[in-house]
Amino acid sequence: MLRQWSVQSSQALVEPEPEPGVEELWEQEMERLRSSQALVQELPYAMVDKRLIRQLREPEGVKTSCWQRWRSRRQTAARRLGEAAQRLARGFGLWEGALYEIGALQCPGSLQPRTGVPRFHNRLWNVLTGRAFTNTYLFYGAYRAGPESSSSYSIRLAYLLSPLACLLLCFFGILRRMVKGLPQRLFLGQDYKSPVSVKVFSSWDFCIQGQEAATIKKHEISNEFKVELEERRRLLLVQQETRTQRACHLLTYLRVNVLIGLLVVGAISAIFWATKYSQDNKEESLFVLLQYLPPGVIALVNFLGPLLFVFLIQLENYPPNTEVNLALIWCVVLKLASLGMFSFSLGQTVLCLGRNKTSCVSYGYNACDYQCWENAVGEELYKLSIFNFLLTVAFAFFVSLPRRLLVERFSGPFWAWLDREEFLVPKNVLDIVAGQTITWMGLFYCPLLPLLNSVFIFLTFYIKKYTLLRNSKASPRRFRASSSTFFFQLVLILGLLLAVTPLGYVVSSIHSSWDCGLFTNYSAPWQVVPELVALRLPPPGQRVLHYLGSHAFSFPFLILLSLVLTVCVSQSQANARAIQGLRKQLVWQVQEKWHLVEDLSRLLPAPGSGGSVGPESPHSRASRPRSFCPGFPCPGSPGPRAPRPEPCLEDPARPGGAPVPAPRFRFPSGSEL
């Protein structure tokens, strides 16, 4: 309106004079704006008109100095900061939401609109928060369809079954990889120990050519021997412990795990409150950065948590393998628990889980604040994926790279202590697992999120490769990748279950949004399945499906499934017993070979005896190695064999007719052949 008046004033020379009433309104408006104490930034006018209002408020002939403008901006910032503090205090007020419910305000936000709060219009920010793609096929709300007809294709059924089929295929793929690696894990059990001689003679890689690679390999072999010797030393100490010492160690183990468990509870509580606070203040202009508060808290928790876990575990002087395994297990618990708490907090805010709001009773979800709640959930998961990728890029080029450059540029004890970053394989694998879990969680709300995550994984590979080869150093702890593959596949299964559980609840029990999406007229998305079955499937097919869902089919199916599982478990136990038997057979074969070598050594001439056959001297027997079993679980040198009655022969070449032990095996003569 002000712009129109300014344009009218500029065209006064060519247009007839305005009516007296219009001129009086113009002067009254100018006087009101001149005497108003409202901030210019909060007035609903264009930028050109705001400059004109600022000039009107300045005294005539007086130019505002830079100091005055700076003071004005400082006062404005202080006032906004005070208002923000007040809103923050009100957000933590006691029973505020309950008082709204008691007073029956169905949508208090709509009855009390926020005035004077400018919206943040920035294309880059809209891209980062996902609002730029709200009306695109990236999110659930852009998919629409009319009433179901007799057509053979249903977009509703396709949209519903696509994520379910994807999750099912992922489950079978992970399960197949786990089953494929299970026999190797059973064969290489906890009691399997490769002999030290094999590590000594076959650890070196003769394909290594570079000096740096050779140094890394030397450190790896050295660390492996250190770990092996430390494990054996601790095993001997454990065998010599008394019951009191074992009870003290058990109490120490419980103390550390309880303390770490409390840290995990505190971390997921922080994630819960961060998500809740971010959703409650999502429309505030001063809190634009709070849109990324939950991803930031999750990233901070997953960064500081493993460091604290390792520090606490190392204080108790555990064995090296126990330290690594315990820290890895707690890291997995922390990552999955953080994502689970993020989902629960988001569901409590959006779907009113555990709350009793009026809008939730009427619509089945928080319809006052979320007109299209599927898009809101999809935006949160989209922001989580974006933030994880941006964090990977930032750490690679703004942390690891400057750290490497500083370490190479300067010398001294501090820089020697700082050194390059260690590339930890388990941490990077768990980050990928967490990203995949987020993708599974967003299949229904953000259908194109897997495509976006595929691009991120492709770029992350080359970023991690650059970080590994240029900015990092090898970890001093040896990582057993072959024995940890089964563990990471198990973590993937847990992440898949974490994503399937809330998705199944939403699809089967939660009412869809009334204003967007494909399932606006359905009480739950799964309702479209029985409707399409009744509409398009012929009567025989309907009877088959009803039989498959009845008790007449479920009970025999459960009995058959129990029999199959019993057979599978029995076969697995039989395979385990067969593997144990094969191990013992290998040990027996090695012992038999040693006995053969010992018997044949009696027939060999002793050194310096001139080729005479006789018993070997103690010196020659002591100089010969007692065990030779490359590649086998060597049991050590066997004990003395039980004496057997053997005939003694008289050797005429020996003085005094010393007896010569008869050989164990009799070789056939030429006539017998």
VMD Tcl script that draws the C-alpha trace (Angstrom):
set ca {
  {0.00 0.00 0.00}
  {2.82 2.40 0.87}
  {4.52 1.59 -2.41}
  {1.35 2.45 -4.26}
  {1.20 5.78 -2.43}
  {4.83 6.54 -3.28}
  {4.16 5.73 -6.91}
  {1.10 7.95 -6.83}
  {3.15 10.82 -5.39}
  {5.77 10.44 -8.13}
  {3.07 10.58 -10.79}
  {1.38 13.63 -9.34}
  {2.73 15.87 -12.13}
  {1.00 13.97 -14.87}
  {-2.14 12.83 -13.09}
  {-4.96 14.97 -11.68}
  {-4.79 15.91 -8.03}
  {-6.17 13.33 -5.64}
  {-9.29 13.87 -3.72}
  {-8.96 15.71 -0.34}
  {-9.92 12.57 1.61}
  {-7.09 10.55 0.06}
  {-4.55 13.29 0.81}
  {-5.63 13.41 4.45}
  {-5.30 9.63 4.73}
  {-1.80 9.87 3.26}
  {-0.73 12.50 5.81}
  {-2.25 10.53 8.69}
  {-0.43 7.36 7.66}
  {2.88 9.21 7.33}
  {2.42 10.75 10.76}
  {1.54 7.40 12.29}
  {4.60 5.71 10.80}
  {6.83 8.61 11.89}
  {5.68 8.48 15.50}
  {5.42 4.70 15.77}
  {7.93 2.85 17.96}
  {7.68 -0.42 16.02}
  {10.82 -1.68 14.37}
  {11.16 -0.96 10.68}
  {12.15 -4.58 10.02}
  {8.84 -5.79 11.46}
  {6.61 -3.57 9.31}
  {4.75 -5.37 6.49}
  {6.19 -3.22 3.68}
  {8.70 -3.66 0.92}
  {12.37 -2.80 1.34}
  {12.07 0.45 -0.64}
  {9.20 1.60 1.54}
  {11.12 0.69 4.72}
  {13.99 2.96 3.62}
  {11.48 5.80 3.13}
  {10.03 5.22 6.61}
  {13.52 5.25 8.13}
  {14.21 8.60 6.45}
  {10.93 10.00 7.77}
  {11.85 9.05 11.34}
  {15.22 10.83 11.20}
  {15.23 14.52 12.25}
  {15.58 17.01 9.43}
  {19.15 18.06 8.73}
  {20.59 15.42 11.05}
  {22.54 12.49 9.59}
  {22.57 9.31 11.64}
  {26.15 8.36 12.46}
  {27.64 4.91 12.29}
  {27.87 4.85 16.08}
  {24.15 5.56 16.45}
  {23.24 2.94 13.89}
  {25.45 0.41 15.68}
  {23.83 1.26 19.02}
  {20.40 0.89 17.46}
  {21.29 -2.51 16.05}
  {22.78 -3.58 19.40}
  {19.66 -2.53 21.25}
  {17.51 -4.38 18.75}
  {19.63 -7.53 19.09}
  {19.53 -7.30 22.90}
  {15.76 -6.90 22.84}
  {15.36 -9.90 20.55}
  {17.69 -11.93 22.74}
  {15.60 -11.04 25.79}
  {12.42 -12.05 23.98}
  {14.05 -15.30 22.97}
  {15.06 -15.96 26.58}
  {11.49 -15.32 27.66}
  {10.14 -17.71 25.05}
  {12.72 -20.27 26.17}
  {11.61 -19.87 29.78}
  {7.98 -20.22 28.75}
  {8.85 -23.37 26.82}
  {10.06 -24.98 30.06}
  {7.10 -23.69 32.05}
  {5.26 -26.13 34.26}
  {1.87 -27.43 33.04}
  {1.64 -24.92 30.18}
  {0.32 -27.45 27.69}
  {-1.97 -28.97 30.32}
  {-3.49 -25.56 31.09}
  {-4.25 -25.07 27.38}
  {-6.00 -28.44 27.39}
  {-8.02 -27.56 30.50}
  {-9.13 -24.29 28.93}
  {-10.24 -26.17 25.74}
  {-8.23 -24.29 23.21}
  {-8.14 -26.82 20.37}
  {-5.41 -25.04 18.37}
  {-3.83 -22.37 20.61}
  {-1.30 -21.44 17.98}
  {-4.02 -20.44 15.50}
  {-5.85 -18.35 18.12}
  {-2.68 -16.50 19.07}
  {-0.86 -15.76 15.83}
  {2.71 -14.57 16.05}
  {2.87 -10.98 14.91}
  {6.02 -9.17 13.99}
  {8.03 -12.36 13.42}
  {9.59 -12.30 9.95}
  {9.90 -15.60 8.16}
  {13.28 -16.83 7.00}
  {13.23 -16.87 3.22}
  {16.44 -18.34 1.97}
  {16.69 -20.82 -0.86}
  {19.77 -22.52 0.53}
  {18.16 -22.91 3.92}
  {14.99 -24.27 2.32}
  {17.11 -26.85 0.50}
  {18.85 -27.88 3.71}
  {15.60 -28.18 5.65}
  {13.70 -29.88 2.81}
  {11.04 -27.19 2.49}
  {12.16 -26.47 -1.07}
  {11.03 -29.99 -2.03}
  {7.76 -30.10 -0.08}
  {5.62 -30.17 -3.24}
  {7.90 -32.56 -5.14}
  {7.91 -36.34 -5.29}
  {10.66 -36.43 -2.71}
  {8.05 -36.41 0.06}
  {4.79 -38.19 0.75}
  {2.47 -35.19 0.35}
  {3.09 -34.74 -3.39}
  {1.55 -38.11 -4.30}
  {-2.18 -37.87 -4.97}
  {-4.80 -40.06 -6.61}
  {-8.53 -40.16 -7.13}
  {-10.97 -42.83 -6.01}
  {-10.08 -46.43 -6.74}
  {-11.45 -47.79 -10.01}
  {-11.39 -51.08 -11.83}
  {-7.98 -50.35 -13.33}
  {-5.35 -53.05 -12.93}
  {-2.81 -50.65 -11.43}
  {-3.25 -48.94 -8.06}
  {-0.81 -46.22 -7.10}
  {-1.88 -46.51 -3.46}
  {-1.09 -50.21 -3.33}
  {2.21 -49.64 -5.16}
  {3.21 -46.84 -2.78}
  {2.37 -48.99 0.24}
  {3.95 -52.26 -0.88}
  {7.14 -50.77 -2.38}
  {8.83 -49.91 0.96}
  {7.60 -53.16 2.49}
  {9.05 -55.18 -0.40}
  {12.32 -53.22 -0.18}
  {12.64 -53.93 3.54}
  {11.84 -57.61 2.97}
  {14.51 -57.94 0.26}
  {17.07 -56.21 2.49}
  {16.23 -58.59 5.32}
  {16.72 -61.69 3.17}
  {19.95 -60.29 1.70}
  {21.44 -59.61 5.13}
  {20.25 -62.98 6.42}
  {21.87 -64.74 3.46}
  {25.22 -63.07 4.15}
  {24.98 -63.99 7.82}
  {24.22 -67.64 7.06}
  {27.04 -67.70 4.51}
  {29.57 -66.59 7.11}
  {28.18 -68.74 9.92}
  {30.14 -71.98 9.18}
  {33.42 -70.08 9.20}
  {32.47 -68.48 12.50}
  {31.61 -71.88 13.98}
  {34.88 -73.36 12.75}
  {36.94 -70.43 14.02}
  {35.44 -70.45 17.50}
  {36.76 -68.89 20.66}
  {38.93 -71.91 21.45}
  {40.73 -71.77 18.11}
  {44.23 -70.40 18.41}
  {46.55 -70.39 15.45}
  {50.10 -71.45 16.36}
  {52.71 -68.77 16.90}
  {55.00 -70.47 14.38}
  {52.47 -69.81 11.62}
  {52.35 -66.12 12.55}
  {56.14 -65.96 12.58}
  {56.72 -67.57 9.19}
  {53.64 -66.53 7.23}
  {52.68 -63.06 8.48}
  {54.82 -61.06 6.08}
  {53.35 -59.96 2.76}
  {56.04 -60.28 0.09}
  {54.03 -58.16 -2.34}
  {54.84 -55.04 -0.31}
  {57.20 -52.68 -2.11}
  {56.84 -49.22 -0.55}
  {58.69 -48.27 2.61}
  {55.60 -46.79 4.26}
  {53.56 -49.93 3.62}
  {56.39 -52.06 5.00}
  {56.51 -49.95 8.17}
  {52.76 -50.30 8.64}
  {53.01 -54.07 8.18}
  {55.83 -54.28 10.74}
  {53.73 -52.39 13.27}
  {50.79 -54.67 12.55}
  {52.82 -57.84 13.13}
  {54.37 -56.35 16.25}
  {50.98 -55.39 17.67}
  {49.62 -58.81 16.87}
  {52.38 -60.52 18.84}
  {51.89 -58.07 21.71}
  {48.19 -58.83 21.83}
  {48.85 -62.58 21.68}
  {51.38 -62.49 24.50}
  {49.16 -60.20 26.59}
  {46.18 -62.53 26.14}
  {48.20 -65.54 27.21}
  {49.61 -63.70 30.20}
  {46.15 -62.66 31.32}
  {44.87 -66.21 30.80}
  {47.53 -67.50 33.17}
  {46.64 -64.80 35.71}
  {42.94 -65.70 35.48}
  {43.73 -69.36 36.09}
  {45.65 -68.41 39.24}
  {42.93 -66.14 40.68}
  {41.05 -66.97 43.83}
  {37.29 -66.73 44.25}
  {37.58 -63.42 46.07}
  {39.60 -61.91 43.24}
  {37.10 -63.17 40.68}
  {34.23 -61.65 42.66}
  {36.09 -58.31 42.78}
  {36.65 -58.44 39.02}
  {32.96 -59.18 38.47}
  {31.97 -56.19 40.61}
  {34.39 -54.00 38.64}
  {32.91 -55.24 35.38}
  {29.38 -54.45 36.60}
  {30.47 -51.01 37.84}
  {31.90 -50.00 34.48}
  {28.91 -51.26 32.53}
  {26.41 -49.59 34.87}
  {28.27 -46.29 34.53}
  {28.32 -46.58 30.74}
  {24.62 -47.49 30.79}
  {23.86 -44.31 32.75}
  {25.80 -42.29 30.17}
  {23.73 -43.87 27.39}
  {20.50 -43.02 29.25}
  {21.63 -39.42 29.66}
  {22.57 -39.19 25.99}
  {19.24 -40.46 24.69}
  {17.44 -38.17 27.16}
  {19.30 -35.21 25.66}
  {18.20 -36.36 22.19}
  {14.59 -36.59 23.38}
  {14.50 -33.06 24.79}
  {16.40 -31.62 21.81}
  {13.87 -33.10 19.38}
  {10.93 -31.90 21.47}
  {12.31 -28.37 21.83}
  {13.14 -28.14 18.13}
  {9.61 -29.14 17.13}
  {7.98 -26.76 19.62}
  {9.97 -23.77 18.25}
  {10.21 -24.68 14.60}
  {8.49 -21.49 13.36}
  {10.58 -19.00 15.34}
  {12.76 -16.80 13.14}
  {15.51 -16.58 15.75}
  {15.61 -20.37 16.09}
  {16.33 -21.29 12.50}
  {19.40 -23.20 13.61}
  {17.23 -25.24 15.96}
  {15.93 -27.06 12.89}
  {19.25 -28.92 12.97}
  {19.39 -29.25 16.76}
  {18.38 -32.97 16.91}
  {20.90 -34.07 14.23}
  {23.57 -31.98 15.94}
  {22.89 -33.52 19.35}
  {22.86 -37.02 17.84}
  {26.20 -36.37 16.13}
  {27.70 -34.93 19.33}
  {26.51 -37.89 21.37}
  {27.89 -40.40 18.86}
  {31.22 -38.54 18.83}
  {31.75 -38.09 22.56}
  {30.16 -41.37 23.66}
  {32.77 -43.77 22.19}
  {35.61 -41.62 23.57}
  {34.16 -41.82 27.08}
  {33.47 -45.54 26.69}
  {37.06 -46.29 25.69}
  {38.42 -44.11 28.50}
  {36.31 -45.82 31.17}
  {37.03 -49.32 29.86}
  {40.79 -48.71 29.74}
  {40.77 -47.62 33.39}
  {39.79 -51.13 34.48}
  {42.73 -52.85 32.77}
  {40.74 -55.34 30.70}
  {42.34 -57.66 28.14}
  {42.84 -56.05 24.69}
  {40.17 -58.10 22.94}
  {37.71 -57.46 25.77}
  {38.33 -53.71 25.54}
  {37.68 -53.64 21.81}
  {34.58 -55.84 21.97}
  {33.05 -54.03 24.94}
  {33.58 -50.58 23.42}
  {32.18 -51.76 20.10}
  {29.04 -53.23 21.71}
  {28.32 -50.04 23.64}
  {28.87 -47.93 20.51}
  {26.27 -50.04 18.69}
  {23.85 -49.67 21.61}
  {24.37 -45.90 21.64}
  {23.80 -45.45 17.90}
  {20.68 -47.60 17.75}
  {19.29 -46.16 20.99}
  {19.82 -42.59 19.74}
  {17.90 -43.29 16.54}
  {15.18 -45.10 18.47}
  {14.77 -42.21 20.91}
  {14.71 -39.74 18.02}
  {11.84 -41.72 16.44}
  {9.95 -41.92 19.73}
  {10.35 -38.21 20.49}
  {9.24 -37.30 16.97}
  {6.24 -39.62 17.27}
  {5.30 -38.20 20.65}
  {5.30 -34.67 19.23}
  {3.66 -35.36 15.88}
  {1.39 -38.30 16.69}
  {0.76 -37.33 20.34}
  {2.10 -40.63 21.69}
  {1.58 -40.53 25.43}
  {-0.29 -37.23 25.22}
  {-3.99 -36.42 25.46}
  {-4.48 -33.34 23.31}
  {-7.83 -32.35 21.91}
  {-6.62 -32.24 18.31}
  {-5.19 -35.75 18.63}
  {-8.57 -37.05 19.79}
  {-10.32 -35.45 16.85}
  {-7.87 -36.25 14.05}
  {-5.65 -39.02 15.37}
  {-2.54 -36.80 15.18}
  {-1.48 -33.28 16.08}
  {-3.46 -31.57 13.34}
  {-2.97 -28.09 14.82}
  {0.76 -27.95 14.22}
  {1.14 -30.57 11.47}
  {-1.38 -30.42 8.65}
  {0.68 -32.99 6.71}
  {2.53 -34.89 9.41}
  {4.07 -37.39 6.96}
  {5.94 -34.53 5.28}
  {7.12 -33.28 8.67}
  {8.57 -36.68 9.56}
  {10.12 -36.99 6.11}
  {11.76 -33.57 6.48}
  {13.31 -34.57 9.80}
  {14.79 -37.76 8.34}
  {15.93 -35.80 5.28}
  {17.71 -33.30 7.54}
  {19.32 -36.15 9.44}
  {20.74 -37.64 6.23}
  {21.90 -34.25 4.95}
  {23.57 -33.43 8.26}
  {25.45 -36.74 8.41}
  {26.85 -36.20 4.92}
  {27.80 -32.58 5.60}
  {29.47 -33.68 8.83}
  {31.52 -36.25 6.91}
  {32.66 -33.59 4.43}
  {33.42 -31.09 7.22}
  {35.52 -33.56 9.21}
  {37.47 -34.61 6.13}
  {38.38 -31.13 4.86}
  {38.15 -28.92 7.95}
  {39.48 -31.21 10.68}
  {41.58 -34.08 9.29}
  {43.24 -32.09 6.50}
  {44.31 -29.08 8.65}
  {45.48 -31.48 11.36}
  {47.71 -33.32 8.90}
  {49.10 -30.09 7.47}
  {49.91 -28.70 10.93}
  {51.58 -31.93 12.04}
  {53.73 -32.01 8.90}
  {54.55 -28.30 9.12}
  {55.54 -28.01 12.79}
  {57.64 -30.15 15.10}
  {57.68 -30.49 18.86}
  {56.27 -32.63 21.64}
  {52.74 -31.26 21.25}
  {52.58 -31.94 17.51}
  {54.15 -35.37 18.02}
  {51.42 -36.12 20.56}
  {48.72 -34.76 18.27}
  {49.88 -36.67 15.18}
  {47.54 -37.67 12.38}
  {44.05 -38.97 12.87}
  {43.65 -42.71 13.35}
  {41.38 -44.34 10.80}
  {39.12 -46.62 12.84}
  {37.37 -49.18 10.66}
  {34.59 -50.09 13.17}
  {33.60 -46.43 13.62}
  {33.29 -45.82 9.88}
  {31.34 -49.05 9.37}
  {28.91 -48.13 12.16}
  {28.41 -44.68 10.60}
  {27.40 -46.35 7.34}
  {25.06 -48.69 9.23}
  {23.43 -45.71 10.98}
  {22.95 -43.94 7.64}
  {21.35 -47.04 6.16}
  {19.01 -47.30 9.15}
  {17.88 -43.69 8.60}
  {17.19 -44.53 4.95}
  {15.05 -47.51 5.95}
  {13.12 -45.35 8.43}
  {12.28 -42.80 5.70}
  {11.09 -45.14 2.95}
  {7.41 -44.35 3.54}
  {7.69 -40.63 4.29}
  {10.45 -39.79 1.82}
  {10.33 -42.32 -1.06}
  {13.34 -40.90 -2.93}
  {15.57 -40.87 0.16}
  {17.31 -44.15 -0.91}
  {18.34 -42.48 -4.17}
  {19.72 -39.51 -2.26}
  {21.52 -41.79 0.18}
  {23.04 -43.73 -2.73}
  {24.60 -40.51 -4.00}
  {25.88 -39.75 -0.51}
  {27.42 -43.23 -0.15}
  {29.10 -42.88 -3.56}
  {30.66 -39.56 -2.57}
  {31.45 -40.73 0.96}
  {33.54 -43.60 -0.40}
  {35.94 -41.26 -2.19}
  {36.01 -38.83 0.72}
  {36.89 -41.66 3.12}
  {39.48 -42.95 0.65}
  {41.14 -39.54 0.52}
  {41.07 -39.29 4.30}
  {42.54 -42.78 4.68}
  {45.39 -42.39 2.19}
  {46.32 -38.74 2.78}
  {45.22 -37.56 6.21}
  {45.14 -40.63 8.48}
  {47.47 -43.16 10.00}
  {47.00 -46.82 10.77}
  {45.38 -47.67 14.08}
  {47.72 -49.32 16.60}
  {44.99 -51.84 17.42}
  {44.59 -54.68 14.99}
  {41.08 -55.07 13.57}
  {39.95 -58.58 12.69}
  {37.72 -57.91 9.71}
  {37.06 -61.57 8.92}
  {35.69 -62.34 12.37}
  {33.69 -59.07 12.63}
  {31.69 -59.42 9.40}
  {29.05 -61.50 11.17}
  {28.82 -58.88 13.93}
  {28.22 -55.99 11.53}
  {25.60 -57.99 9.65}
  {23.88 -58.56 12.98}
  {23.96 -54.81 13.62}
  {22.34 -54.27 10.21}
  {19.57 -56.69 11.16}
  {18.97 -54.76 14.39}
  {18.87 -51.48 12.47}
  {16.36 -52.97 10.06}
  {14.13 -54.09 12.93}
  {14.45 -50.62 14.46}
  {13.16 -49.12 11.21}
  {10.41 -51.70 10.60}
  {8.80 -51.47 14.05}
  {7.58 -47.82 13.93}
  {6.80 -48.09 10.22}
  {4.56 -51.12 10.80}
  {2.77 -49.31 13.62}
  {2.19 -46.21 11.47}
  {0.96 -48.17 8.45}
  {-1.44 -50.32 10.45}
  {-2.74 -48.03 13.22}
  {-2.17 -44.29 12.62}
  {-4.64 -42.13 10.69}
  {-3.18 -40.50 7.61}
  {-3.22 -36.75 7.08}
  {-6.51 -35.23 6.01}
  {-4.94 -32.62 3.72}
  {-2.28 -34.47 1.69}
  {-1.13 -37.80 0.38}
  {-2.69 -40.89 -1.09}
  {-4.50 -42.14 2.02}
  {-6.53 -39.06 3.03}
  {-9.83 -40.95 3.21}
  {-8.49 -44.00 5.05}
  {-8.27 -44.60 8.77}
  {-4.87 -46.22 8.19}
  {-2.79 -46.82 5.04}
  {-3.19 -50.60 5.34}
  {-6.96 -50.24 4.88}
  {-6.39 -49.91 1.13}
  {-5.31 -53.57 0.95}
  {-8.63 -55.20 2.00}
  {-10.51 -52.63 -0.06}
  {-8.60 -53.51 -3.23}
  {-8.87 -57.22 -2.46}
  {-12.65 -56.91 -2.28}
  {-12.78 -54.68 -5.37}
  {-10.48 -56.42 -7.84}
  {-9.73 -59.96 -6.70}
  {-12.13 -62.70 -7.91}
  {-14.11 -64.68 -5.31}
  {-11.80 -67.76 -5.36}
  {-8.78 -65.58 -4.67}
  {-10.61 -63.83 -1.85}
  {-11.50 -67.16 -0.28}
  {-7.84 -68.24 -0.47}
  {-6.67 -65.05 1.24}
  {-9.32 -65.38 3.94}
  {-8.20 -68.95 4.55}
  {-4.55 -67.86 4.79}
  {-5.54 -65.33 7.45}
  {-7.73 -67.67 9.46}
  {-6.91 -69.87 12.46}
  {-7.44 -72.99 10.36}
  {-4.27 -72.14 8.46}
  {-2.25 -70.42 11.20}
  {-2.17 -73.33 13.66}
  {-0.96 -76.00 11.17}
  {1.50 -73.49 9.79}
  {2.93 -72.82 13.25}
  {3.24 -76.55 13.90}
  {5.03 -77.06 10.57}
  {7.28 -74.10 11.26}
  {8.14 -75.53 14.68}
  {9.10 -78.84 13.09}
  {11.26 -77.11 10.50}
  {12.99 -75.04 13.17}
  {13.56 -78.17 15.25}
  {15.18 -79.91 12.29}
  {17.33 -76.86 11.55}
  {18.48 -76.57 15.17}
  {19.24 -80.29 15.32}
  {21.20 -80.08 12.08}
  {23.12 -77.08 13.39}
  {24.03 -78.93 16.57}
  {25.08 -81.96 14.55}
  {27.26 -79.74 12.38}
  {28.83 -78.23 15.50}
  {29.59 -81.70 16.85}
  {31.06 -82.69 13.49}
  {33.28 -79.62 13.50}
  {34.51 -80.48 17.00}
  {35.24 -84.02 15.83}
  {37.18 -82.73 12.84}
  {39.23 -80.53 15.13}
  {40.11 -83.48 17.34}
  {40.91 -85.54 14.26}
  {43.33 -82.86 13.09}
  {45.03 -82.89 16.47}
  {45.26 -86.68 16.44}
  {46.74 -86.68 12.94}
  {49.40 -84.20 14.02}
  {50.23 -86.32 17.06}
  {50.46 -89.44 14.90}
  {52.79 -87.68 12.49}
  {54.97 -86.68 15.39}
  {55.13 -90.29 16.62}
  {56.10 -91.41 13.13}
  {58.88 -88.84 13.04}
  {60.04 -89.94 16.49}
  {60.13 -93.61 15.47}
  {61.94 -92.90 12.22}
  {64.48 -90.76 14.09}
  {65.61 -93.87 15.97}
  {66.52 -95.53 12.65}
  {68.54 -92.58 11.36}
  {72.29 -92.63 12.00}
  {73.50 -90.22 14.63}
  {75.84 -87.41 13.45}
  {79.47 -88.56 13.46}
  {78.65 -92.22 14.01}
  {79.91 -93.30 10.61}
  {76.54 -94.43 9.35}
  {75.87 -96.96 12.09}
  {72.28 -97.45 13.03}
  {71.63 -97.00 16.71}
  {70.00 -94.82 19.29}
  {70.63 -91.12 18.91}
  {72.64 -89.20 21.42}
  {70.94 -86.88 23.91}
  {72.67 -83.92 22.30}
  {71.29 -84.69 18.86}
  {67.83 -85.36 20.28}
  {67.86 -82.06 22.14}
  {69.00 -80.16 19.07}
  {66.13 -81.47 16.92}
  {62.88 -79.49 17.03}
  {60.22 -81.21 19.09}
  {57.22 -80.12 17.05}
  {56.51 -79.50 13.41}
  {52.89 -78.83 12.59}
  {52.52 -75.90 10.21}
  {48.96 -74.79 9.61}
  {47.43 -77.01 12.30}
  {46.22 -76.27 15.83}
  {49.42 -77.65 17.31}
  {48.87 -79.25 20.71}
  {52.57 -79.13 21.60}
  {54.99 -81.97 22.04}
  {53.27 -85.14 23.16}
  {54.20 -86.85 26.40}
  {56.05 -90.13 26.69}
  {54.30 -93.03 25.11}
  {53.30 -96.09 27.06}
  {56.06 -98.76 27.01}
  {55.40 -101.69 24.78}
  {57.17 -105.08 24.91}
  {59.53 -105.07 21.95}
  {62.11 -107.74 21.03}
  {65.72 -106.72 21.50}
  {68.34 -107.55 18.89}
  {72.00 -108.13 19.43}
  {74.20 -105.84 17.37}
  {77.57 -107.51 16.78}
  {79.07 -104.18 15.78}
  {78.42 -102.72 19.22}
  {80.72 -103.53 22.07}
  {79.03 -105.54 24.75}
  {76.11 -106.38 22.50}
  {74.03 -103.31 23.31}
  {70.38 -103.85 22.45}
  {68.94 -101.98 19.49}
  {65.21 -101.16 19.53}
  {63.30 -102.79 16.76}
  {61.58 -100.48 14.28}
  {57.85 -99.96 14.64}
  {57.18 -100.70 11.00}
  {58.59 -103.66 9.08}
  {59.50 -102.87 5.47}
  {58.81 -105.70 2.98}
  {61.72 -107.40 1.28}
  {62.17 -107.83 -2.42}
  {60.95 -111.43 -2.39}
  {57.75 -110.42 -0.60}
  {57.11 -107.77 -3.21}
}
mol new
graphics top color blue
foreach p $ca { graphics top sphere $p radius 0.5 }
foreach p [lrange $ca 0 end-1] q [lrange $ca 1 end] { graphics top cylinder $p $q radius 0.2 }
display resetview
